[in-house]
Amino acid sequence: MAARGVGGLHVAVVGGGICGLATAHRLVRAGARVTLLEGSDQLGGLGTFFPWRDRWVERFYHCVMPSDDHLLGLLGELGLRDAVTWRRTRMGMVVNGRGYPFNNAWDLLRFTPLGLPDRVRFGVVSLLLRRLGQGKDLDGTRTEDWLRGLYGDRVWELLLAPLFGAKFGARFGDVPALYLWQRLGRDGAVAVRGYPAGGYRAVIDALRASIEAGGGEVRLDAPVRRIGVGDGVRLELAGDVVTADRAVSTLPLPLLRRLADDDLAARLPDVELSYQGVVNALFFLKRPLSGHYWTPVVGSGTEFDGVVEMTPLAGVEPYGGRHLVYAMHYTDRGSALFREDDAAIASRWTSQLLGLHPDLNRADVDDVRVFRAPYVEPVHPLGYLARKPPVVVAGTPLVLATTAHVYPDVTSWNSSVGLANHVVGTLVGEPQPVPG
């Protein structure tokens, strides 16, 4: 179906995460009549929050990078760009139960889990890695083959394999090397990160206000039960039906397939992707940990694979004077850990965190909360660039805006906003480049 303008058309947006919100915001500005349908009682997707005492806290950690041009552009439109506070942050590394700073050449020289030749090799290769990937078919190259060849067996087996295994599961070595190379383009060696005043709730609230000010409708607790297409789009809800001229779905492809009627299901992309979910524990501590924003945890007897301390970035004020620490483990949504009781995870992970930090005791742990998300990161196969589906479902008025369309960019709020820009540009006949 050829793209055409949306002025005067009714466009439904399915999903109220950042991509859905940014899409609805842009569609309203383009003159469309917009209905945004969110299945839960809260907007934001992975940016959702929960009440904690007299304030709101994000369920999952986030930060803004200086290279996040799409997100920063959106924040500028909302009048929030100047509300981002930028701070220099530091990285740590825990290996075999011992913590190390991991920020500069001096830290690397003191990183004793690696022998001196491997430390030197690690530093030189890491410095040149972006350049070493230029002009190569990294989309068709296994991450393990590329990184093991560059860094050597010891670095791969001690550090890189556990880190990739934590992120992508058993198939970590098969992930295209392009994903890592692209991630370096976002994170690189940048130590400066930002956090918006009022947290990510302020961004979500501003987007909702923009949509509603432009005449759009935002509906919560409105899960779509069935989607059909014809001259328009028919969205069946519990006890209600929404019809629209066009629709944008931000739902993960496996979920969309379950909701599509037979005709639409036959037209959807045949790309099959597995997805990693995440189990995330939030610790409200009376004392700080290491002061490092991000610390991978390797070979240390913990189920969580990394720790993010928000205090170096956001301070303690948003959390009532407490130091907020996120510990996370990426896992399939069908795993035993994903289905386990919150209290059991909180108790076990608290013991593991205390084991890593002997100067911390249980009295320092004020509270622990556990949250999960089932679809966080697709696990892309080799050669995915050529197989990545278009955003328009051919022959239908349905457009897709999912994490399956972001590759090779890193799944983030920035890439989600970039995808929203591309989708809306396609709808109004002014397509923009796909992120990545």
SVG drawing of the C-alpha trace seen along z (x, -y; Angstrom):
<svg xmlns="http://www.w3.org/2000/svg" viewBox="-19 -24 71 47">
<polyline fill="none" stroke="black" stroke-width="0.4" points="0.0,0.0 1.5,-3.3 2.3,-5.9 0.0,-8.9 -0.5,-11.8 -2.4,-11.3 -4.1,-14.7 -7.8,-14.0 -7.3,-10.2 -7.9,-8.2 -4.8,-6.3 -4.7,-3.8 -1.4,-3.2 -1.2,0.1 1.2,-0.1 2.1,-2.9 5.8,-2.5 8.2,-5.2 7.9,-4.2 4.1,-4.3 4.1,-7.6 6.6,-9.2 4.6,-7.9 1.3,-9.3 3.0,-12.6 4.3,-13.0 1.0,-11.8 -1.0,-14.4 1.4,-17.1 1.0,-15.8 -2.8,-16.4 -4.0,-12.8 -6.8,-11.9 -5.0,-9.5 -6.2,-6.8 -3.4,-5.2 -4.3,-1.9 -2.2,-0.7 -3.1,2.7 -1.7,2.0 -2.7,-0.7 0.4,-2.8 2.3,-4.3 6.0,-3.9 6.8,-0.2 10.2,0.4 10.0,-3.2 7.1,-2.5 7.4,-3.4 5.9,-2.4 4.9,-4.2 7.5,-4.0 6.6,-5.8 5.9,-9.4 7.5,-9.3 7.7,-7.4 10.6,-5.2 11.3,-3.6 11.1,0.2 14.1,0.5 17.2,-1.6 17.6,-4.2 20.0,-7.0 20.5,-9.5 23.7,-9.3 25.2,-12.4 24.9,-10.6 21.1,-10.1 20.1,-12.6 16.6,-11.2 15.7,-11.2 17.3,-14.6 15.4,-16.1 12.2,-14.8 13.0,-16.2 13.7,-19.5 10.2,-19.5 8.7,-18.8 10.7,-21.6 12.7,-19.0 16.1,-19.0 17.5,-21.6 16.1,-19.6 18.6,-16.8 21.4,-16.8 24.7,-15.5 27.3,-13.8 30.5,-11.9 30.0,-8.3 32.4,-5.4 32.4,-1.7 33.5,1.2 34.0,4.9 33.5,7.7 35.4,10.9 35.5,14.0 34.0,12.0 36.5,9.1 35.7,5.6 37.9,3.6 37.6,0.1 37.5,0.3 37.7,-3.1 41.2,-3.9 44.6,-2.5 45.8,-2.6 42.8,-0.6 43.4,1.9 47.0,2.4 45.9,3.2 43.2,5.7 44.9,8.8 42.3,11.4 44.1,11.0 47.8,11.5 49.9,8.5 50.0,9.5 46.2,10.0 45.7,6.6 47.8,4.8 46.0,6.7 42.6,5.9 43.4,2.2 44.8,1.9 42.0,3.9 39.3,2.0 40.8,-1.3 40.8,-0.2 37.7,1.9 35.4,-0.6 38.1,-1.0 38.7,2.7 35.1,3.3 34.9,0.8 34.4,2.3 33.7,5.8 30.6,8.0 29.9,8.0 26.3,8.8 27.4,12.1 30.1,12.7 29.6,14.5 30.5,12.4 32.6,15.2 34.6,15.6 35.3,11.9 36.1,11.2 38.0,14.3 40.2,13.7 40.9,10.1 41.2,10.5 42.4,14.0 41.0,17.0 41.7,15.9 39.9,12.5 37.0,14.2 36.6,17.0 37.1,15.0 35.2,11.8 33.5,11.5 31.7,14.9 30.1,14.5 29.0,11.0 27.5,12.0 26.0,15.1 24.3,12.9 22.8,10.7 21.7,13.3 21.6,16.7 22.9,19.9 23.2,18.5 25.4,15.6 28.3,16.6 26.1,16.6 24.8,13.1 26.1,10.9 29.2,9.0 27.5,5.9 25.3,5.6 28.4,5.1 30.1,2.8 26.9,0.6 26.7,0.6 30.1,-0.9 28.9,-3.7 26.3,-4.6 28.3,-3.9 31.9,-3.9 34.2,-5.1 31.8,-8.0 31.7,-8.4 29.1,-11.2 25.4,-10.2 22.3,-12.2 19.1,-11.9 16.0,-14.1 14.7,-16.1 11.6,-14.3 12.8,-11.0 11.4,-9.3 7.9,-9.8 8.3,-13.5 9.0,-12.5 6.0,-10.1 3.7,-12.7 4.8,-15.4 4.2,-13.1 0.7,-12.2 -0.1,-15.9 1.2,-16.7 -1.0,-13.9 -4.1,-15.0 -3.5,-18.7 -3.5,-17.9 -6.9,-16.1 -5.5,-12.6 -7.1,-10.0 -5.0,-7.9 -6.7,-4.8 -5.2,-2.8 -6.3,0.7 -7.3,1.3 -5.6,4.5 -6.2,5.5 -7.7,9.0 -7.9,9.2 -6.6,7.3 -8.1,7.5 -7.5,5.5 -9.5,4.6 -10.2,1.1 -9.2,0.1 -8.1,1.7 -10.4,3.3 -9.2,3.6 -11.2,5.7 -11.0,4.9 -12.9,6.3 -16.4,5.1 -15.4,2.6 -14.2,2.3 -12.0,-0.5 -11.9,-1.0 -9.3,-3.2 -8.0,-4.2 -4.5,-3.2 -2.8,-1.6 0.7,-1.4 1.6,1.7 4.5,1.6 3.8,5.0 6.5,7.7 6.0,9.8 5.3,13.0 2.5,11.3 1.1,9.6 0.9,13.0 -1.3,14.3 -3.7,11.4 -3.9,11.2 -6.9,12.7 -6.1,15.4 -5.9,12.9 -3.5,10.5 -1.4,13.4 -0.8,14.7 0.5,11.2 2.8,10.6 6.6,11.0 7.7,14.6 10.8,13.6 11.1,15.7 13.0,14.2 13.6,15.3 13.5,12.7 15.3,12.2 13.4,11.0 14.8,9.6 14.4,10.1 15.3,7.0 15.7,6.4 15.8,2.9 17.6,2.4 17.0,-0.7 20.1,-1.0 21.1,-3.3 24.7,-3.3 26.2,-3.5 28.1,-0.6 31.2,-1.2 30.1,-4.5 30.3,-2.9 27.3,-3.5 27.7,-0.2 29.4,3.0 29.2,6.3 29.5,9.3 31.4,12.3 32.1,15.7 31.1,14.5 28.3,16.9 25.5,14.5 22.4,15.0 22.4,11.4 24.9,10.5 25.3,6.8 24.6,3.9 23.6,0.3 23.9,-2.3 21.7,-5.2 23.1,-7.5 26.1,-8.6 23.7,-9.7 20.5,-10.8 21.7,-11.5 19.7,-10.3 17.0,-13.0 14.6,-11.1 14.7,-8.1 14.1,-9.7 17.8,-9.8 18.3,-6.1 20.8,-4.7 19.0,-2.9 20.8,0.2 19.4,2.3 20.6,5.9 19.5,7.7 19.6,11.0 18.4,11.4 16.5,14.7 13.9,16.3 10.4,15.5 9.7,19.3 12.6,19.8 12.2,20.9 13.8,17.7 11.3,15.6 8.4,17.4 9.8,17.5 8.2,15.8 9.3,12.2 10.1,12.7 12.3,15.7 14.3,13.8 14.6,10.7 15.9,12.8 18.4,14.8 19.7,11.8 20.0,9.8 22.3,12.4 24.3,12.5 24.7,8.7 25.8,8.7 28.3,11.4 29.9,9.1 30.0,6.2 31.1,7.4 30.9,3.9 27.2,3.9 24.8,5.6 21.1,6.5 20.3,3.4 21.5,1.3 18.9,2.8 15.8,0.7 13.7,2.4 13.8,4.7 11.4,4.8 11.4,7.3 10.1,6.6 10.1,8.5 9.8,7.7 9.2,10.6 10.3,8.9 13.4,6.8 15.9,7.7 15.5,9.8 18.3,12.3 19.1,11.6 20.4,14.3 23.4,13.9 22.5,12.0 19.5,10.3 20.0,7.0 18.8,8.6 15.9,10.3 14.7,7.4 11.1,6.8 9.8,3.5 7.7,1.4 4.6,1.5 2.7,4.8 2.2,5.0 -1.4,4.7 -2.7,3.6 -3.1,0.3 -1.0,1.7 2.5,0.4 5.0,2.0 7.3,0.3 9.0,3.0 12.4,3.9 12.7,6.3 13.0,3.2 15.7,1.4 18.7,3.6 21.5,3.0 21.0,0.2 20.8,1.0 17.3,1.3 16.9,-1.9 14.7,-4.9 16.8,-6.7 16.4,-4.0 12.7,-3.7 12.2,-7.4 14.2,-7.1 12.0,-4.3 8.9,-6.4 10.3,-9.2 10.8,-6.7 7.3,-5.2 5.5,-8.5 7.7,-9.8 6.5,-6.7 2.9,-7.4 3.0,-11.0 5.0,-10.3 8.3,-11.8 10.3,-8.7 13.3,-9.1 16.2,-6.6 15.6,-3.6 17.7,-3.8 21.1,-2.1"/>
</svg>
